Amino acid sequence: MHEIRIAEDLSKIVIDVAVERKLRKVTKVNISFGELVQIVPEIFEFAFREAVRDSVAQEALLDIEVVPVRMKCIECGTGFRVEDNNFKCAKCGSTDLEILNGKELFIKSLEGE
């Protein structure tokens, strides 16, 4: 359940930015998670709500984008999206791969007044 720790860390960033920018209220938080981070959105949202309780972000809409896993084959250079946990090159079958996307974990933006 690493969602709790991630929610606590991200909520601290949101609140710190809101204070720094003198926002009275955070209305929306846009977050990106790569599939490889293995976040369960429902658990994360529950944990985030608890972490921002009684803060300027307590009523913020949470928009979660899940970024699909994209790889590049070291052998043939083919880029492809991983589907059904098949971590093999779609062209040559190699497992010598570089991760291009899917490990992201960041706040894209936040809105407030």
C-alpha positions as CSV (number, residue, x, y, z in Angstrom):
1,M,0.0,0.0,0.0
2,H,2.6,2.5,-1.1
3,E,-0.4,4.7,-2.3
4,I,-0.6,6.1,1.3
5,R,3.0,7.3,1.4
6,I,2.8,8.7,-2.2
7,A,-0.5,10.5,-1.3
8,E,1.1,12.0,1.8
9,D,4.1,13.2,-0.2
10,L,2.1,14.7,-3.1
11,S,-0.4,16.3,-0.7
12,K,2.4,18.1,1.1
13,I,3.7,19.4,-2.3
14,V,0.2,20.6,-3.2
15,I,-0.3,22.4,0.1
16,D,3.2,23.9,0.0
17,V,2.6,25.3,-3.5
18,A,-0.8,26.6,-2.5
19,V,0.7,28.5,0.5
20,E,3.6,29.8,-1.6
21,R,1.2,31.1,-4.3
22,K,-1.2,32.5,-1.6
23,L,-4.2,30.4,-2.8
24,R,-7.2,30.3,-0.6
25,K,-8.4,27.1,-2.1
26,V,-7.1,24.4,-4.4
27,T,-9.8,23.5,-6.9
28,K,-8.1,20.8,-9.0
29,V,-5.0,18.7,-8.9
30,N,-3.8,16.9,-12.1
31,I,-1.5,13.9,-11.4
32,S,0.3,11.5,-13.7
33,F,1.2,8.0,-12.7
34,G,3.0,5.5,-14.9
35,E,1.6,2.0,-15.1
36,L,4.8,0.6,-13.6
37,V,4.3,2.6,-10.4
38,Q,1.4,0.3,-9.8
39,I,-0.9,2.8,-8.1
40,V,-4.5,1.8,-7.5
41,P,-6.3,5.1,-8.2
42,E,-9.2,4.5,-5.7
43,I,-6.8,3.7,-2.9
44,F,-4.6,6.7,-3.8
45,E,-7.6,9.1,-3.9
46,F,-8.8,7.9,-0.5
47,A,-5.4,8.4,0.9
48,F,-5.0,11.8,-0.7
49,R,-8.4,12.9,0.7
50,E,-7.2,12.0,4.2
51,A,-3.9,13.7,3.7
52,V,-5.5,17.0,2.6
53,R,-8.3,17.0,5.2
54,D,-8.7,20.4,6.8
55,S,-6.4,22.1,4.3
56,V,-6.8,24.5,1.3
57,A,-6.9,21.4,-0.9
58,Q,-9.6,19.5,1.0
59,E,-12.3,20.0,-1.8
60,A,-9.9,19.7,-4.8
61,L,-11.0,17.6,-7.7
62,L,-8.4,15.0,-8.3
63,D,-7.6,14.1,-12.0
64,I,-5.4,11.1,-12.4
65,E,-3.8,10.2,-15.7
66,V,-2.3,6.7,-16.0
67,V,0.6,6.7,-18.5
68,P,1.0,3.5,-20.4
69,V,4.3,1.6,-20.5
70,R,6.3,2.3,-23.7
71,M,9.6,0.5,-24.4
72,K,12.4,0.7,-26.9
73,C,14.2,-2.4,-28.1
74,I,17.9,-2.2,-27.7
75,E,18.4,-4.8,-30.4
76,C,16.4,-3.4,-33.2
77,G,15.4,0.1,-32.1
78,T,11.7,-0.5,-32.3
79,G,9.5,1.5,-29.9
80,F,6.3,-0.1,-28.7
81,R,3.6,0.0,-26.1
82,V,3.6,-2.9,-23.6
83,E,0.3,-4.7,-23.6
84,D,-0.8,-7.6,-21.4
85,N,2.5,-7.4,-19.5
86,N,4.3,-8.7,-22.6
87,F,7.8,-7.3,-22.0
88,K,9.2,-8.5,-25.4
89,C,9.9,-6.5,-28.5
90,A,6.9,-6.5,-30.8
91,K,9.2,-6.8,-33.8
92,C,12.2,-9.1,-32.9
93,G,11.1,-10.7,-29.6
94,S,14.1,-9.4,-27.7
95,T,13.8,-8.7,-23.9
96,D,16.7,-6.3,-24.0
97,L,14.5,-3.2,-23.5
98,E,14.7,0.4,-22.4
99,I,11.8,2.0,-20.6
100,L,10.6,5.2,-22.3
101,N,7.4,5.8,-20.4
102,G,5.5,4.2,-17.5
103,K,7.6,5.1,-14.4
104,E,6.2,8.7,-14.1
105,L,5.0,10.0,-10.8
106,F,4.3,13.7,-10.7
107,I,1.9,16.5,-10.2
108,K,1.2,18.0,-13.7
109,S,-0.6,21.1,-12.4
110,L,-2.9,22.4,-9.8
111,E,-5.6,25.0,-10.0
112,G,-6.9,27.3,-7.4
113,E,-8.2,30.7,-6.3
